[in-house]
Amino acid sequence: MMADPQPAAQIIKLAQYLSGLTVQQDLWQDTGEALIRLFGVDLFAIGAREPTGEIVLRTWMAAAPDLATAWSAAGGAPPAAGGSPADLVPALHEAMAETLESGFLGTRTFTGQVPLALAVLPITQENQVTAAIAIGHRQVVPLSHGRLDIYLAVAGLVGTAATRLASERELRAHRQHLADMVEERTAALSATNRQLQHEVAERMRNEAIMAARLRLIALAETHSLSDLLRAMVDEAEAITGSGIGFFHFLGADQRTLSLQSWSTNTVARHCSAAGAGEHYPVDEAGVWADCIRARRAVIHNDYAALPQRKDLPPGHVMVVRELVVPVLRAGLIVAILGVGNKPLAYTAHDTNALSALADFAWVIVEGKRADEALRESEERLRVVIASNLDGMVVVDQEGLIRMVNPAAEALLSRPRAELIGQPFGKPLAAAATEIDVRRRDGQVCTLDMRVSTLAWMGSPAALVSLRDTTERKRLQERLHHQATTDELTGVSNRRHFLELAARELKRTLRLRRQLSLALIDLDHFKDINDTYGHGIGDRTLIALTRICRKNIRDIDVFARFGGDEFALLLPETAPERACEVLERVRAALAAAPITVAGTAVALTISVGVAALAADAESLDTLLGRADRALYRAKDAGRNCVVVAVGPG
């Protein structure tokens, strides 16, 4: 066995050597040679898993020429660098696969004609195992822990070097990319400079278009849609040097035109034909509608020579030449803008300028139409809100009240002037909720609140609907009280007791706590009723209820089960403690007879107590055990408390 080398010196030398490697060098080949030289390694190999899953041997080398031959005789020699997985020694292939999969160190020992102790270590780059190196020594016994620690450190250095070289390669590629970009940009700038003269001329036209746009934007703030359309056609005339202009809308059916505006100059000097609002089919329009049929701008510089032209209607201006452009949105033509009678022929520059102006103008037109539609919609909404019988409140994004209807003023007990601009003060949940509102007279009312979204003054807002549900809530509470409470005594009735007891039993079983249940029967109740009347019988039931309530806790569940029978559930209570409570009740009742016509009528009770005895016990079983204990108390002479013993 080879003695372990002095680790620090070799590792430092290897680190220095690896730090000096450049991207032109073969990291794996140089690493193998350095390990053979510095650490006396007899065999070095490095493998990696390809994206296909194959393990490819990148590099392999042996310190001695005879090692390959000897190892081949022992079990098959590794192939030259770049061999396929089928060429690998099975054990080496398996070890490398395990290390690549797990990311942990693996070892193998070969005994035979030429022994070999092998360590397979993971190479990590940016927390990813990217390769595995195999380091072998010609020895019979496995590599020592000290040597394995050294090679783990070596693997870390190799991984660091691989990461550094990969970063340098990436940096070089990035630099080359930057150089290519600079060259590309330089070529683009040269081309730009060659077009500079052309752009200067184009800029003049664009500035004219921009000035027209700014004038239209300013006009849109204060004028109607019809005024805006007239101004837009006037600007189109001015930009192209034309003498006439017109603007049409095209319906969604792409077949119906509606004239919206002539230019000021056209109306004042030339045209007395039908005006704004006229509708007619595209098929009946003249050659100027070719832009609709062709879905592109059209120029007719010699209008009179067109064979397909139609006669102009009476009062229409004479046309010498024309330029007409369509405005498209979502694949549909929505409008057309036309100019005519320019002194010179129309050119592509005129087409571009008119198309740009028409497209921008349509944006303003759409906004203007939307504003007018929004104002009409908001006015209708105001009417609907104001006339709604429910309280309606509009709340903006800042949570401030922007509108209230008369019903809301009444519900909130405040006039509109005090509410507008004030915080609404309640969370605006999407689901229906109930809120409590204190009126000015001090009364608290319950309101059902529902929230929906709407657009208000062009911004998102919430529409809060309020409805007074105070009486309904009170009725619900009364109905719930009647459904769960015994009318005479005011305690829970049988059904409510069973619901509460079942819930408490489930909790007790889950937490493995104690629980006791008692059934209480008023002794000789029938005799009291028969002798003194039902009114006195009711007094005895009320007396028993009052005394029980004084002696039990808030967490205990007390109910009238029916007739003269009561039930008491005592959570967190052992049977002994339950007996103490019920003995106290029994004694207190016996010591407080009721007086009927000057005669004291003694009251006693018989009680059966059952404690929760098993994890699987049901409420019916527990009640049955308490009931049997109650009958034993009666059999024992009444006026006593009997505890059920065992599960039976």
Summary of the structure (lengths in Angstrom):
residues: 648
radius of gyration: 49.2
end to end distance: 79.9
largest distance: 131.0
contacts: 1945
relative contact order: 0.04
helix: 48%
strand: 24%
